[in-house]
Amino acid sequence: MAAIYRAPCVLVEGLPETLAGQMAGLLRNLGCEISICGEEEPLPPAAELFDVALHVSDAGRYGEIVKALGTFLGMTESAAAQLMANTPCVVLGRVSPATISALEERLGPGASLIVSNPDTAQYDLFLGETDTAVQARLLADLRRRGVPLLAEQGCLAAGLSRTEADAIWSVHHRISALRIVNAAFERFDLVLTGGAPTDAALAALADLTEVPPEIAPQLFETLPIIIADAQPAEQVGPMLEHFGAAGLDVRAELVTFLNLGIEIIAAPNPADLARLLQDLGFDLPDTGQRRFPMRLPFALPELQARILREALSSAGIHAELFDPAEEVR
């Protein structure tokens, strides 16, 4: 399996020609591209290997994407769903472009892949809530290593090399609140904070966002407002430059670790809402006694929140997402 994931590469060496031909025939029947080379011939150049992160943009296809990923990785759907619950959702490590293309084709629309060479990537260091003594030891060690600190909690440091990240992780991996993330796999919301609805500004919004042109001028009446959500890190810089050149003030907000709440705007039958939530694993038996709009008393990772909203919508229940700052998305 490692050889398949990293193709093109040598699968077996030193086989008799007859056996090599038989094995090649079997593998071609399975859909593999196989060549037989003499041992004296030069080996094909090794492929560059990448880590792969998955982002689901169409929550309505979540079930199909989970099934396709599980089949591709040879795991159960529940295991694939658990893998996809991670943030960021890294589904493959050190695989070749051929494997990435095959996975992309299998997943279909509504799923996108971000790839990054783990050896040349940059890494960001995050720390959640933890014991103050643990935090102090970590920060002291980072200072001894000469790591420029951005904060004492949240994003502690950015732009670490693989060597630096591995060295820190080898010492501090037992800190459950510590995360070291490939920066290429981070995602950001772009928030419009200022500007005017000039022709250049409206053209930039039309080019880079999915905001309907007839609505775009109204955005400037309700600032700040999200104009593009969950954008991959590699696209954020160019987008900010484009918006800036058009006279727009836009900031990027990291949403990789964002938890979102669910606000129920309207439910034709509150009892159905309670049953649906219970079927999905959320025990909220007293929804029939509440008035709408109402906010569910829990928050979920961004993908799970969008999936729940999609399930509610399919049942005729109008729901919206809101962030920890209580801003309706």
Beta strands, then each sheet from edge to edge (+ up, - down):
strand 1: 50-56
strand 2: 90-95
strand 3: 111-116
strand 4: 123-127
strand 5: 154-160
strand 6: 178-182
strand 7: 187-194
strand 8: 225-232
strand 9: 249-254
strand 10: 259-266
strand 11: 294-301
strand 12: 318-322
sheet 1: 2+ 1- 3+
sheet 2: 5+ 4- 6+
sheet 3: 8+ 7- 9+
sheet 4: 11+ 10- 12+
end
